[in-house]
Amino acid sequence: MSTPKDDGQASGGPTDPDAIRAEIEETRDQLASTVDELSQRLDVPARAKESAARAKDTAVETYRESPPVFAGAGAALAGLVGLLLWRRRRARRLASTEELIVGARVGRKREAKRARKELAARRKAAQKAAKDVRTSTMRAEKKARRSRRRKR
């Protein structure tokens, strides 16, 4: 149990009104700074914007220091995304044809025949497209040679 001190301080604090006011002001200042710090920590949108701004500044500095590396990394990323999309599309196309063939192997002769025909038609269409490209290229080259001869 605590006993009052001989100098007249019953609670261990100052008894002078000016000293008490000064202590109250100091406590208020500390409390205000604590509240400000807590409000900054809890303001998620502001922190996110600040983080995004820092990331942007870092990216800009990195670009200024070595632009070819930055451009190369961007090109590599774009190439990787393109490759992944191309592979996914190709896998889907092959899967649909394979589903027809596998389903046909189970015992559905008509579906098997239709799947083989569809596969053959796709191959034939691809061959025809390649032939058309070759033919049109040859025609264009032939036409260019004729026009060069006429100019002479």
Buried (B, 14 or more C-beta within 10 A) or exposed (E): EEEEEEEEEEEEEEEEEEEEEEEEEEEEEEEEEEEEEEEEEEEEEEEEEEEEEEEEEEEEEEEEEEEEEBEEEEEEEEEEEEEEEEEEEEEEEEEEEEEBBEEBEEEEEEBBEEBEEBBEEEEEEEEEEEEEEEEEEEEEEEEEEEEEEEEE
